[in-house]
Amino acid sequence: MEKLFIPILLGSDREGRQSEKVARFVFDQAKVYGKFDTQFLDVKDFVQTAKTGAAMPSEKSKLWSEIMKRADGLVIVSPEYNHGYPGELKLMLDQLYQEYNRKPAGICGVSAGDLGGARMVEVLRICLIELQMVPIREAVYFPKAHDLFNEKGEIRDASYKERLQKFFAELAWYADALAKARKA
Ligand SMILES: Cc1cc2nc3c(=O)[nH]c(=O)nc-3n(C[C@H](O)[C@H](O)[C@H](O)COP(=O)(O)O)c2cc1C
């Protein structure tokens, strides 16, 4: 079977962001999963001004469009900011529309508190529906982000690996089914 192209998008450009470690871990686990071609995307490399529709220079906008045209789905790793998602992630998502249509999206939430960004995940799903994406039920929640990794950068709780593999398997099911349906 041809591999599915599933980019991993980190949704915060905050200096000192803990979610970067989580996003890199999710990216590594996506490679372990084996059925995906993947690419690490950082919102900070795309969004440069806070102007809806003109949030990134045209060459970045073109690149983002090409990535999402090719993509069979999207994983978003995002922190929770005031029970929502970062403004820069919204600017990034609002840059495109048709490129997302009828493709699945999975969300990994990151937070300082106990809930792992659960409220952000719920809110982001509503936005993804409007982009005509298919947000999947499964999500992986990363609470207490500052304490998730040891000094060597390894995840302290190995069960996150298993949780991510289940999450990817569910995303792959939708990515595969929807890719076939889009081509039919
Ligand atoms: C503006 C702002 C709002 C935040 N709001 C929440 C929140 O609603 N719930 C929560 O658990 N943590 C909240 N946090 C803490 C972040 O979840 C925490 O910084 C965590 O490490 C993930 O975000 P980071 O990638 O920016 O580090 C907030 C942080 C910032 C900067």
The ligand as an SDF file (V2000), in Angstrom:
LIG
                    3D

 31 33  0  0  0  0  0  0  0  0999 V2000
   -1.6720   32.7560   27.0350 C   0  0  0  0  0  0  0  0  0  0  0  0
   -1.6510   31.4390   27.7270 C   0  0  0  0  0  0  0  0  0  0  0  0
   -2.8270   30.8600   28.1540 C   0  0  0  0  0  0  0  0  0  0  0  0
   -2.8410   29.6100   28.7980 C   0  0  0  0  0  0  0  0  0  0  0  0
   -4.0310   29.0310   29.1290 N   0  0  0  0  0  0  0  0  0  0  0  0
   -4.0510   27.7720   29.6410 C   0  0  0  0  0  0  0  0  0  0  0  0
   -5.2820   27.0890   29.8610 C   0  0  0  0  0  0  0  0  0  0  0  0
   -6.3480   27.5750   29.5600 O   0  0  0  0  0  0  0  0  0  0  0  0
   -5.2420   25.8400   30.3930 N   0  0  0  0  0  0  0  0  0  0  0  0
   -4.0400   25.2150   30.7040 C   0  0  0  0  0  0  0  0  0  0  0  0
   -4.0510   24.0780   31.1890 O   0  0  0  0  0  0  0  0  0  0  0  0
   -2.8540   25.8440   30.4930 N   0  0  0  0  0  0  0  0  0  0  0  0
   -2.8350   27.0970   29.9550 C   0  0  0  0  0  0  0  0  0  0  0  0
   -1.6350   27.7150   29.6740 N   0  0  0  0  0  0  0  0  0  0  0  0
   -0.4070   27.0120   29.9820 C   0  0  0  0  0  0  0  0  0  0  0  0
    0.0710   26.2020   28.7640 C   0  0  0  0  0  0  0  0  0  0  0  0
   -0.8050   25.1240   28.5430 O   0  0  0  0  0  0  0  0  0  0  0  0
    1.5020   25.7510   29.0580 C   0  0  0  0  0  0  0  0  0  0  0  0
    2.3480   26.8390   28.7600 O   0  0  0  0  0  0  0  0  0  0  0  0
    1.9550   24.4780   28.3980 C   0  0  0  0  0  0  0  0  0  0  0  0
    3.3430   24.3530   28.6330 O   0  0  0  0  0  0  0  0  0  0  0  0
    1.7110   24.3620   26.9020 C   0  0  0  0  0  0  0  0  0  0  0  0
    1.9410   25.5850   26.2130 O   0  0  0  0  0  0  0  0  0  0  0  0
    3.3740   25.9970   25.5750 P   0  0  0  0  0  0  0  0  0  0  0  0
    3.6340   25.1000   24.4110 O   0  0  0  0  0  0  0  0  0  0  0  0
    3.1980   27.4260   25.1600 O   0  0  0  0  0  0  0  0  0  0  0  0
    4.3960   25.8330   26.6480 O   0  0  0  0  0  0  0  0  0  0  0  0
   -1.6130   28.9570   29.0460 C   0  0  0  0  0  0  0  0  0  0  0  0
   -0.4180   29.5530   28.6290 C   0  0  0  0  0  0  0  0  0  0  0  0
   -0.4150   30.7520   27.9660 C   0  0  0  0  0  0  0  0  0  0  0  0
    0.8850   31.3320   27.4690 C   0  0  0  0  0  0  0  0  0  0  0  0
  1  2  1  0
  2  3  1  0
  2 30  2  0
  3  4  2  0
  4  5  1  0
  4 28  1  0
  5  6  2  0
  6  7  1  0
  6 13  1  0
  7  8  2  0
  7  9  1  0
  9 10  1  0
 10 11  2  0
 10 12  1  0
 12 13  2  0
 13 14  1  0
 14 15  1  0
 14 28  1  0
 15 16  1  0
 16 17  1  0
 16 18  1  0
 18 19  1  0
 18 20  1  0
 20 21  1  0
 20 22  1  0
 22 23  1  0
 23 24  1  0
 24 25  2  0
 24 26  1  0
 24 27  1  0
 28 29  2  0
 29 30  1  0
 30 31  1  0
M  END
$$$$
